[in-house]
Amino acid sequence: MPAWRAWGYFATAVVLALAQGFGQSVISANAQQLQGSFATTQAETAWLTAAYMAPNVSLTLALIKIRGQFGIRRFAEISILGFVLAALLNVSAEGFGPHLAVRFLSGVAAAPMTSLAFLYMLEPLPDHRKMNVGLSAALTVIFMGSPVTRLISPHLLDVGMWEALTRMEAALAAIGLGLIYLLPLKTPPMPMRIEAGDVISFLFIAVSFGCLAVAAVVGPIYWWTERAWLGLLIAGGIGAFAVAACIELNRAEPLLDIRWLASPAILHFTAAILLFRLVLSEQTSGAAGLFRSLGLLNDQMQGLWLVVLGATLLGGAICAVLLKPGREFRFHAVALVLLIAGSLMDARATVQTAPADMYLSQAMIGLAAALFLPPALLSGLMSALAKGPNYILTFVIVFLTTQKLGGFFGAALFSSFVQVRQRLHAERLSEGLAGADPLVAERLDAVRAGLSPQVGDAALVSAEAVSRLAGEVQSQASVMAYDDAFLATAAASAVALALMLGHAALKTWRDRAAAAAAAAPAPASLETQDRAPAAAPPRAQAA
């Protein structure tokens, strides 16, 4: 393949990955500004993200079989047309209700983009480069979606608020459309056939994942115990998946191999990926949430997201050069050490902390993310290939599902933990602010002195002074809560590292014991000893 054509495939992968990442992150990254555009509350704005993710998290399961039955090229061309149509509907929609419906359609249309980005990144590479360079590059460009969205959103908001954001999404989709028709995929499709049982199972899985995704997005906002329907959503999601599992266990050719998924090796892999995805919420929800609580917006955090983007690219390059089968443990250990160190550095934040103070720590966390997932994907694919080509579908579903659901549940868990700790710290700080405390009185007098020339009413001045002090208490409580969350992330990462080291040590001991047992000579049997001739007596005894 000519070099220019290979670079064209790489560019297509980048465009598709950025288009999908932009559409997924655009609401959550700009929620505060978009509340004014939509005239909605924080909870109502969150429903736009929930509507997008509800179909998106499960459609990968169906799309892999659809792609296998109808061919990759036709699949790509139809998928990008749907994506462009959904992007154009975003531009023309008006009102919260139509926007909600269009975001749901956008989630459906964007589901194939991640798979297509993978395929276009792997297409021009030789076979011996697909598993290291290809996987690392594909995951790197997918990781770039969130920081790139936060980098360009402030400039688009200055141009035209939500309309400018939707036009950017439509432009990326249109560029992807042209590239896909100009550079068609030629990879032979995997032979797959959609059966009636697949449709039934998928409907239950779609309901399950959709309910869980919606609960993860809106749960921390409405609060888990304040709305009965949140509990019903979670219970419905678990119940729907249980029904799908029962159906799959009784099929000769299941859509999901539940028995293989329940094997110790796959459970260990799933738990490791899910745990790491949960702790990675320290960056997407932790640092961003901390600065939002301090009143900063994306345009004031441009340098931070540039650093994160650079660290992500560096991690992808390291994986592309050094990643080989058998080195996964080293990559994972380094990633966890970086995550622990970065989280501990972030746990020292105060109300005076600026984004520049977190450049190093967030770079370490971004590098950790880029170093962890490519080796994990490589080891999982090798395990699936060892079982047979049919297991690749099940593995891909496990990986993508843990990434999407794990990311949202990680953010939900992080946000919920911060809210609980914030209330606790606010209560403790408020209890210590007694009116008779000289320091409190001095602070109130200073605020009154600054307000008196501007406000003539003494009562209003006193009320404003108390209000400002209460705001400072809330800010301090929020920072302390985020510090607690960063420490909890470091602790969880340390536990994961200890478990991984213990598992590796146990495996090494078992391998050495097995090797020693194999090398030891087999003891002679009793029958052989009875048939052996008697040893000659020593010469001294004969004499």
Secondary structure, 3 states (H helix, E strand, C coil): CCHHHHHHHHHHHHHHHHHHHHHHHHHHHCHHHHHHHHCCCHHHHHHHHHHHHHHHHHHHHHHHHHHHHHCHHHHHHHHHHHHHHHHHHHHHCCCHHHHHHHHHHHHHHHHHHHHHHHHHHHCCCCHHHHHHHHHHHHHHHHHCHHHHHHHHHHHHHHHHHHHHHHHHHHHHHHHHHHHHHHCCCCCCCCCCCCCHHHHHHHHHHHHHHHHHHHHHHHHHHHCCCCCHHHHHHHHHHHHHHHHHHHHHHCCCCCCCCHHHHCCHHHHHHHHHHHHHHHHCHHHHHHHHHHHHHCCCCHHHCHHHHHHHHHHHHHHHHHHHHHCCCCCHHHHHHHHHHHHHHHHHHHCCCCCCCCHHHHHHHHHHHHHHHHHHHHHHHHHHHHHHHHHCCHHHHHHHHHHHHHHHHHHHHHHHHHHHHHHHHHHHHHHHHHHCCCCCCHHHHHHHHHHHHHHCCCCCCHHHHHHHHHHHHHHHHHHHHHHHHHHHHHHHHHHHHHHHHHHHHHHHHHHHHHHHHHHHHHHCCCCCCHHHHHHCCCCCCCHHHHC
